[in-house]
Amino acid sequence: DEMLELPLGKRHVVLAFEEPVPIERLRLRGEALGGAEVFLASADPATGIEMKDSVSLGHQTGQALTWDTREVAGADRVNAIRIVADLIPETRGAEGRRLGLSIESGANEVLP
């Protein structure tokens, strides 16, 4: 039970970028995935420092989820992605609980 809870107040994982990146679409998939909520932390355009509040992209259910971020404020300068995943409890072992994340930035895929 060493998962992060702050600053969201929920257990989550975080993917932090060295430099802010523009993100247009996120995809999360996995056999053990029951649903997830994704948050984006953006850099202040004037200072480059991460802004205090993360933006929720909303909660979705299922094993293959997609969030379109083209209309989300701050998605053009993302510092970190925070994922609150709802895993199916009956799934055992690390292999069965593996999740895949794809990140698209314009015509380029940041993370396959």
N, C-alpha and C positions, 0 to 999 in steps of 0.2 A: 504494500500500500504506500508506495513512494511516488504516486502520480501527482502532478501539479494540480492545484486547485485555484490559486490566485493568478491573475486578477479576476477570473470569471466567477469564482465561487463554485465551480463544477470541475470534476476530474477531467483532464484533457491532455492532449499532446500538443507540442508547438514545433513548428518548422520556421526557423528564423533565417532571414537572408542577410548577407553581409552588406549589400546595397539594396535600396528599394527597387522593386520590379513592378512593371505593369502586368496585371492579370485580367484576362477576359473570361476565362472559364475554368472551373475546377471540377474534376471527376473523382469520386471515391467509390471503391468497389471492394467486395469481399464476401466469402461464403458465410462468415459469421456476423456480417453486418446486418443489424435490424433497422438502423437509421442513424442519423447524425445531424449535428448542428455545427456550422462552420462560422468562425469569426475572422475578420481581417483587421490587422493593426497596420495603420498607415503612418507614413512620415509626414511631418509638417512641411509644406513646400518651401517655407521661408528658412527654416532652421535645419531640416533634415532629421530632426529628432522625432522618435516615435510619439504619436499623439496618445493622450491618456486613455481615451475610450476606444474599444474595439467595436467594429460594426458587425452585427449578426447578419448572416446571409439566410437565416431561417433554418428550421428543422425539417428534414425529409425522412421518409421511411423507405426501406427496401435494401437490396443488396448492391444496386448500381445507381448511384446518385450523381446528379449534375447541377451545378450552380452557375448561372450566367451572371457575370459581374460587370458587364459593360456599362450598366446604368448606376452602379454603386459608387457613391462618393468615396474618393480615396483609393479606389482599385487601381489607379494608374501609378501608385507609389506605395506598394505593400511592403512592409518590413517583416511581418510575421503572419502565419496562418495558425489558428488555434482550432483544433478539432475535438469535439465532444462526441465520441462514438458510442452508440448503443449496440453492444455485442450480444449475440444470442448466448445465453448462459450455458446451454447444453454443449456448446462447442468446446472441445478439449485440446490442449496442446498448442504450442506456438504456431505450428504449421497451419492448423485449421483456423486460427485467429488472425492470420495475415491479412493486411489491407493494402490496396494499391491506390496511389494518388497520382493523378495526372493534372498538370497545370499548363494552361495555354495562355500565351501572351501574343496577341495579334496572329501573325502567320507562323510564329515560332512556338515550339513546345518547350517550356522551361524545365519541366520534369516529366519524363515519359510515364 
